[in-house]
Amino acid sequence: MTESGQGNHAHPQAHRIFQGLHHTRTGSCRRTSYRQYIDLESAANEMENFETIVVPGLLQTELYARSMISSGARRPTPEAAEQRVAVRMERQKLVTSGRLKFVAVMDEAVLHRQIGGPEVMHDQLTGILQISKLHNVTLQVIPFEEGAYASMLSSFALLHFPDSPSVVYIEGLTGDLYAEGEDVQRCATVFSELRSSALSPSASVAFIRRIRDAEHQP
């Protein structure tokens, strides 16, 4: 999938991007573009995503995504913002079609933050509850009562591929970072610890529903 939403050309491009990453030294990072990330995401067969502040991009509703993108630090034009929203909605077909195994861990703060207002948040949490029913999706929430935990200050995504080594992706204000090798193993260990700190998937669903009904009534 590219920025224009034409997914048929994504995999060759993703392979070239991955080769570029693979030829750097083990554990090194490099900056790359949003378009390149979309290509890699399209080539992945599994993603493990941890978010501290916002709903994972692959789970965002259109209105939530529009609020996020429009208020971003890079301040896109209205036309560019709408294009990004459209691409984000298209990307979600990786999950809803069952092509991508998606495991997401979110901090409880994600559920409370009023992105777009109560109605947008109500619809967003309802969307999360619906997508949690898919066989290829696992969602967990780390409640505030857990206190301090691994990586609580840093969101990241682990991308796993059928025939290539995994890559970790970290979005930053001044650019996006990728890492491989030992950094991937380190993040995989942290992700496992995050899942241990989180509520179970079934308890997380009930937790999300309670917060939606208590705090985000349209």
N, C-alpha and C positions, 0 to 999 in steps of 0.2 A: 504494500500500500504506500502510495506517495502522497504528497500534500494535496494532489488533485483527487485523491481517493481511488486511483487506479491500482488495485492490488495485484494485478497479474504480473507486474514488472518488479515487485518488491524483492523477491528472493534472490535473483542474481546480484542486485545492488547490495542486499544485506550480506551476501557472501563476500563481496569485495570489501565491504566495511569491516567485516569480521577478520578477513585476512590482514587488513591493515593493523587492526588491534593485535592480532596474534604475532605479528612480526616485530612488535615492540618488546622490550625486555619484560620478563615475568614480573607481575605486580605493578607495572607502570600505569600511569593514567594519561589520557589524552582528551582534549576537548573536541566535541563534534556538534553537529547541528540537530535541530528538531527533526528534520527530514530523515536524517540517518537513523535516529532513534526509532522512528516509525518503521523503517525498513527492517531493523533488527527485531523489533517487536513482532512484526509479521512473520519472521522466519522462526521465531521461538515456538516450542511446543509446551513450555511451562514457564510461568512467572510467579515469583514470590515477592510480594510488595509490602513494605512497611511504611505507614504514613503516621505522622505525629500531629498534623494540623488540619489537613483537608482530606476529603474523600478521594480514594484512588481514581485516577483519570478514567480507567476502564469501567468504573462503576458510576460515574457522574451522570446526572440527568442533564438535558439540554439547558434548562434554565440555570442550574447550579454551575455548569461549565461556562455559560455566558457570563455570569457574575464573576467567576474566578478570572477568566481570560481578560475581560474588560478592565478589571482593576489591577492587572499585573504590572510589575515594575517597568516593563518595556512599553507600556501604553500603546497597544496596537491601534491602528485606524479602525473605524467601525467595519469596513470591508474585510480587513485582515482578521479581525476578531471573529466575524461570522464564518470565515473560511476555516479558522482553527476549530470553532465549535463543530462545524460540519465534519471535519476530519476526525475529531474526537468521537463523534457519534458513529462514524463509519468504523473506527477502530474497535468499538465495543462488539462488533459482530464476531471478532475473534473469540470472545467469551460466549456470547449468546448462541453461536453456532456449534459450540462444543469443541472447536479446534484447539483452543488454548486451555490448559489446566491452570487455574488461577487461584492462588492462595494469598489472602490479604490479611494483615494484622494492622489494626488501627488503635491509636490511643483514644481514650474516651473523649478527649477534647474535640476530636473530629465531629462527634455527634452533637455537641452543645453549641459549637460556633455558628452564629447566625449568618450564613452566607446567603444573600439574596432575600432574607426575611423569613418569617414563619411558614408561609405557604410553600416557598421553594424548599425549605428544609423538610417540611412534612412530606412533600412529594419525593425528595431525595432519599429520605430514610425508608419510605415505602418502596422505592425502587431497589434499595439495597436488600430489603427483606424478600422481595420477589426474586431477585437474581440469586440469592443465597440458596434457593431451592434447586438450582441447576446441579447436575451430578459432577460437573467439572469445576465447581466453585466451592471454596472453603473460606469462611469469614470468621475472624476472631477479634475480640475487643479487649484491650488492657484497661481495666478500671482504675480510677484514681487511687483507690484504696491499696493498689499494689505498691504505691510509693515509687522509689527510684528503680529503674531497670535498665538493661543493656540498650544502648543506642537511642535513648529517649530524646536526644537532641538532634538526631539525624535520620531523615527518611532515606530509603534506598529501594532499588528493585533488582532482583536477581533474574537474569534471563537465561534459560536453559534451552539448548538446541539439540536436535536429534543426532547430528553428526559433527558437532563442533564443541569446543570447550565453552563453559558458561562465562558470562560477563556480568559484572555488577555496574549498575547505572545510578548516578547521583546527580540530581538536578540542582544547579546553583544559580545565584543571581547574575553572575558574570559569564556563565557558560556551563555546559553539561560535561560531566566527567564520567569516563569509563575506566574500569580496572579489571584485571584478570589475574590468573595464577593464585598466589597466596592470599591476595585480597579477597578473591571470590570465596575461598575456603573460610576465611575469617568471617565474612558476612554471612555465609551459610550457617556457621556455628552460632552467630548472634541471632539469626532468624529462628533457629531452633529454640534458643533460649527465650526469645520473644513469645513464641507459641506456648512455651511452658508457663510464662508469666500471665498469659491471656486467659480469659474465660474459654470454656469449651465452645465449639461451634453452636451447639444447641442453646447453651446459656447466653451466648453472645447475641443470638437472634432475639431471645426474650428480652435481653437488656436493651437492644436497639428499639424494640417495639415500645418498651416502657418510656424511654426518653422521648420518642416521637409523640406519644400520646400525652405526656406530661408537659412538654415544653414547646412543641411546634404545631400548635393547632392553627389552621388557616383562618 
